[in-house]
Amino acid sequence: MTQTHVPAGERRIRERFGRYYEDFAVGEIYEHRPGRTISETDNTWFTLLTMNTHPMHFDAEYAKHSEFGRCIVCSPLTVAIMVGQSVTDVSQKAIANLGWTNIRMTAPLFAGDTLTSESEVVAKRDSRSRPDAGIVTVITRGFNQHGTLVCDFERTILVARRGHPLEERANY
């Protein structure tokens, strides 16, 4: 289990999250919870923040004439929420995100849908340049409330080993 509780003083306990490199095992699947229900406001604000001007994300009149009949959630918002959902399981102990590849949007997500995700460990190896870290690759999959796959991607992370100075910073 990645969540641990450590003493932080007399009658005090501090919660810790995340996996060190040694805690990952190829083939394991981590279910990320809680889910996140996406609102119309989330979608509109994200499109404004990112300067995405495609009307499919915020113009109901325009979107009603599309194949979906309504506005769809902006794809990068879906990816961003899935990454956020995976942090405590996958990258809480990360030194760096090394990249995202093979991002696929497999079904639309709409305002009012609840997004959940999971990550499967598909590879891990020692870092050649950082003896205090390893490289972990996961495939993260996102689903709506009906269990329909809406997005998946591969993510590679440089993760600290136990004993890395990151461990001491976590005691602040």
Contacts in CASP RR format, 6 or more apart in sequence:
PFRMAT RR
TARGET T0000
AUTHOR 0000-0000-0000
METHOD contacts of the structure
MODEL  1
MTQTHVPAGERRIRERFGRYYEDFAVGEIYEHRPGRTISETDNTWFTLLT
MNTHPMHFDAEYAKHSEFGRCIVCSPLTVAIMVGQSVTDVSQKAIANLGW
TNIRMTAPLFAGDTLTSESEVVAKRDSRSRPDAGIVTVITRGFNQHGTLV
CDFERTILVARRGHPLEERANY
2 17 0 8 1.000
2 18 0 8 1.000
2 19 0 8 1.000
2 23 0 8 1.000
2 88 0 8 1.000
2 89 0 8 1.000
2 92 0 8 1.000
3 15 0 8 1.000
3 16 0 8 1.000
3 17 0 8 1.000
3 18 0 8 1.000
3 88 0 8 1.000
4 15 0 8 1.000
4 16 0 8 1.000
5 13 0 8 1.000
5 14 0 8 1.000
5 15 0 8 1.000
5 16 0 8 1.000
6 13 0 8 1.000
6 14 0 8 1.000
6 16 0 8 1.000
7 13 0 8 1.000
7 14 0 8 1.000
8 14 0 8 1.000
14 171 0 8 1.000
16 170 0 8 1.000
17 88 0 8 1.000
17 92 0 8 1.000
18 88 0 8 1.000
18 89 0 8 1.000
18 92 0 8 1.000
18 93 0 8 1.000
19 89 0 8 1.000
19 90 0 8 1.000
19 92 0 8 1.000
19 93 0 8 1.000
19 159 0 8 1.000
20 93 0 8 1.000
20 159 0 8 1.000
20 160 0 8 1.000
20 161 0 8 1.000
20 162 0 8 1.000
20 164 0 8 1.000
20 167 0 8 1.000
21 93 0 8 1.000
21 124 0 8 1.000
21 133 0 8 1.000
21 134 0 8 1.000
21 136 0 8 1.000
21 159 0 8 1.000
21 160 0 8 1.000
21 161 0 8 1.000
21 162 0 8 1.000
22 161 0 8 1.000
22 162 0 8 1.000
24 121 0 8 1.000
24 124 0 8 1.000
24 136 0 8 1.000
24 159 0 8 1.000
25 121 0 8 1.000
25 124 0 8 1.000
26 121 0 8 1.000
26 122 0 8 1.000
26 123 0 8 1.000
26 124 0 8 1.000
27 120 0 8 1.000
27 121 0 8 1.000
27 122 0 8 1.000
28 120 0 8 1.000
28 121 0 8 1.000
29 118 0 8 1.000
29 119 0 8 1.000
29 120 0 8 1.000
29 121 0 8 1.000
30 86 0 8 1.000
30 89 0 8 1.000
30 90 0 8 1.000
30 118 0 8 1.000
30 119 0 8 1.000
30 120 0 8 1.000
30 121 0 8 1.000
31 116 0 8 1.000
31 118 0 8 1.000
32 82 0 8 1.000
32 85 0 8 1.000
32 86 0 8 1.000
32 88 0 8 1.000
32 89 0 8 1.000
32 116 0 8 1.000
32 117 0 8 1.000
32 118 0 8 1.000
32 119 0 8 1.000
33 85 0 8 1.000
33 116 0 8 1.000
35 85 0 8 1.000
35 114 0 8 1.000
35 115 0 8 1.000
35 116 0 8 1.000
35 117 0 8 1.000
36 81 0 8 1.000
36 85 0 8 1.000
36 114 0 8 1.000
36 115 0 8 1.000
36 116 0 8 1.000
37 112 0 8 1.000
37 113 0 8 1.000
37 114 0 8 1.000
37 115 0 8 1.000
38 73 0 8 1.000
38 77 0 8 1.000
38 81 0 8 1.000
38 109 0 8 1.000
38 110 0 8 1.000
38 111 0 8 1.000
38 112 0 8 1.000
38 113 0 8 1.000
38 114 0 8 1.000
38 115 0 8 1.000
39 111 0 8 1.000
39 112 0 8 1.000
40 71 0 8 1.000
40 111 0 8 1.000
40 112 0 8 1.000
42 73 0 8 1.000
42 77 0 8 1.000
42 111 0 8 1.000
43 57 0 8 1.000
43 58 0 8 1.000
43 71 0 8 1.000
43 73 0 8 1.000
43 74 0 8 1.000
43 77 0 8 1.000
43 111 0 8 1.000
44 57 0 8 1.000
44 58 0 8 1.000
46 52 0 8 1.000
46 74 0 8 1.000
46 76 0 8 1.000
46 77 0 8 1.000
46 80 0 8 1.000
47 53 0 8 1.000
47 54 0 8 1.000
47 57 0 8 1.000
47 58 0 8 1.000
47 74 0 8 1.000
50 74 0 8 1.000
50 76 0 8 1.000
52 74 0 8 1.000
52 76 0 8 1.000
54 74 0 8 1.000
55 62 0 8 1.000
55 63 0 8 1.000
56 62 0 8 1.000
56 63 0 8 1.000
56 66 0 8 1.000
56 68 0 8 1.000
56 71 0 8 1.000
56 72 0 8 1.000
57 71 0 8 1.000
57 72 0 8 1.000
57 73 0 8 1.000
57 74 0 8 1.000
58 71 0 8 1.000
59 71 0 8 1.000
60 70 0 8 1.000
60 71 0 8 1.000
63 69 0 8 1.000
63 70 0 8 1.000
63 71 0 8 1.000
63 72 0 8 1.000
64 70 0 8 1.000
68 108 0 8 1.000
68 110 0 8 1.000
70 110 0 8 1.000
71 110 0 8 1.000
71 111 0 8 1.000
72 108 0 8 1.000
72 109 0 8 1.000
72 110 0 8 1.000
73 108 0 8 1.000
73 109 0 8 1.000
73 110 0 8 1.000
73 111 0 8 1.000
73 113 0 8 1.000
75 105 0 8 1.000
75 151 0 8 1.000
78 105 0 8 1.000
78 109 0 8 1.000
78 115 0 8 1.000
78 142 0 8 1.000
78 150 0 8 1.000
78 151 0 8 1.000
79 100 0 8 1.000
79 103 0 8 1.000
79 151 0 8 1.000
79 153 0 8 1.000
81 115 0 8 1.000
81 117 0 8 1.000
82 115 0 8 1.000
82 117 0 8 1.000
82 140 0 8 1.000
82 142 0 8 1.000
82 151 0 8 1.000
82 153 0 8 1.000
83 91 0 8 1.000
83 140 0 8 1.000
83 155 0 8 1.000
85 115 0 8 1.000
85 116 0 8 1.000
85 117 0 8 1.000
86 117 0 8 1.000
86 119 0 8 1.000
86 138 0 8 1.000
86 140 0 8 1.000
86 155 0 8 1.000
89 119 0 8 1.000
90 119 0 8 1.000
90 136 0 8 1.000
90 138 0 8 1.000
90 140 0 8 1.000
90 155 0 8 1.000
90 157 0 8 1.000
91 97 0 8 1.000
91 157 0 8 1.000
91 159 0 8 1.000
93 159 0 8 1.000
93 160 0 8 1.000
93 166 0 8 1.000
94 157 0 8 1.000
94 158 0 8 1.000
94 159 0 8 1.000
94 160 0 8 1.000
95 130 0 8 1.000
95 133 0 8 1.000
95 158 0 8 1.000
95 159 0 8 1.000
95 160 0 8 1.000
95 164 0 8 1.000
95 166 0 8 1.000
96 157 0 8 1.000
96 158 0 8 1.000
97 155 0 8 1.000
97 156 0 8 1.000
97 157 0 8 1.000
97 158 0 8 1.000
98 135 0 8 1.000
98 156 0 8 1.000
98 157 0 8 1.000
98 158 0 8 1.000
99 155 0 8 1.000
99 156 0 8 1.000
100 153 0 8 1.000
100 154 0 8 1.000
100 155 0 8 1.000
100 156 0 8 1.000
101 153 0 8 1.000
101 154 0 8 1.000
101 156 0 8 1.000
102 152 0 8 1.000
102 153 0 8 1.000
102 154 0 8 1.000
103 151 0 8 1.000
103 152 0 8 1.000
103 153 0 8 1.000
104 151 0 8 1.000
104 152 0 8 1.000
104 153 0 8 1.000
105 150 0 8 1.000
105 151 0 8 1.000
106 149 0 8 1.000
106 150 0 8 1.000
106 151 0 8 1.000
106 152 0 8 1.000
107 144 0 8 1.000
107 148 0 8 1.000
107 149 0 8 1.000
107 150 0 8 1.000
108 150 0 8 1.000
109 115 0 8 1.000
109 144 0 8 1.000
109 150 0 8 1.000
109 151 0 8 1.000
113 144 0 8 1.000
113 145 0 8 1.000
113 150 0 8 1.000
114 144 0 8 1.000
114 145 0 8 1.000
115 142 0 8 1.000
115 143 0 8 1.000
115 144 0 8 1.000
115 150 0 8 1.000
116 142 0 8 1.000
116 143 0 8 1.000
116 145 0 8 1.000
117 140 0 8 1.000
117 141 0 8 1.000
117 142 0 8 1.000
117 143 0 8 1.000
118 140 0 8 1.000
118 141 0 8 1.000
118 142 0 8 1.000
118 143 0 8 1.000
119 138 0 8 1.000
119 139 0 8 1.000
119 140 0 8 1.000
119 141 0 8 1.000
119 155 0 8 1.000
120 138 0 8 1.000
120 139 0 8 1.000
120 141 0 8 1.000
121 136 0 8 1.000
121 137 0 8 1.000
121 138 0 8 1.000
122 137 0 8 1.000
122 138 0 8 1.000
122 139 0 8 1.000
122 154 0 8 1.000
123 135 0 8 1.000
123 136 0 8 1.000
123 137 0 8 1.000
124 134 0 8 1.000
124 135 0 8 1.000
124 136 0 8 1.000
124 137 0 8 1.000
125 134 0 8 1.000
125 135 0 8 1.000
126 134 0 8 1.000
126 135 0 8 1.000
127 133 0 8 1.000
127 134 0 8 1.000
127 135 0 8 1.000
127 158 0 8 1.000
130 158 0 8 1.000
132 160 0 8 1.000
132 161 0 8 1.000
132 163 0 8 1.000
132 164 0 8 1.000
132 165 0 8 1.000
133 158 0 8 1.000
133 159 0 8 1.000
133 160 0 8 1.000
133 161 0 8 1.000
133 164 0 8 1.000
134 158 0 8 1.000
134 159 0 8 1.000
134 161 0 8 1.000
135 156 0 8 1.000
135 157 0 8 1.000
135 158 0 8 1.000
135 159 0 8 1.000
136 156 0 8 1.000
136 157 0 8 1.000
136 159 0 8 1.000
137 154 0 8 1.000
137 155 0 8 1.000
137 156 0 8 1.000
137 157 0 8 1.000
138 154 0 8 1.000
138 155 0 8 1.000
138 157 0 8 1.000
139 152 0 8 1.000
139 153 0 8 1.000
139 154 0 8 1.000
139 155 0 8 1.000
140 152 0 8 1.000
140 153 0 8 1.000
140 154 0 8 1.000
140 155 0 8 1.000
141 149 0 8 1.000
141 151 0 8 1.000
141 152 0 8 1.000
142 149 0 8 1.000
142 150 0 8 1.000
142 151 0 8 1.000
142 152 0 8 1.000
143 149 0 8 1.000
143 150 0 8 1.000
144 150 0 8 1.000
160 166 0 8 1.000
160 167 0 8 1.000
END
